[in-house]
């Protein structure tokens, strides 16, 4: 079973906020009805989509004018599988807001204990 994921907002007035990603599809964009809303002129009304399937989470640009970026690289018209700690930017790589994708089932690396 796929456990929920979330986006951590880095930058802007919502810095530090956590946005849960429900099963199915979440739209990112400027429109007030978007699950992930960012009111910026460089962001399209319905800019990108994050969708779940049995293998994880995928982000797709919805034909935006200024692009969707994951870890600083444009995803163009291709869907991209999201990985824990991927950084998402809408409207250009210079955007002031980044959303950090976090999988709730991700394993945290712990330091090794000497002599254990």
Long-range contacts (C-beta under 8 A, 24 or more apart in sequence): 2-52, 2-54, 2-56, 3-103, 3-104, 3-105, 4-104, 5-57, 5-82, 5-101, 5-102, 5-103, 5-104, 6-101, 6-102, 6-104, 7-36, 7-88, 7-99, 7-100, 7-101, 7-102, 8-99, 8-100, 8-102, 9-97, 9-98, 9-99, 10-87, 10-97, 10-98, 10-99, 10-100, 11-95, 11-96, 11-97, 11-98, 12-38, 12-96, 12-97, 14-97, 19-99, 21-50, 21-52, 21-57, 23-52, 24-51, 24-52, 25-49, 25-50, 25-51, 25-52, 26-50, 26-51, 27-62, 28-88, 28-90, 28-99, 29-62, 29-90, 36-99, 38-90, 38-97, 40-90, 40-91, 40-95, 40-97, 42-66, 42-90, 42-91, 42-92, 42-95, 43-90, 43-91, 44-91, 47-90, 47-91, 48-88, 48-90, 50-82, 55-81, 56-81, 56-82, 56-103, 57-81, 57-82, 57-101, 57-103, 58-82, 59-88, 64-90, 64-91, 66-90, 66-91, 66-92, 67-91, 67-92, 69-93, 69-95
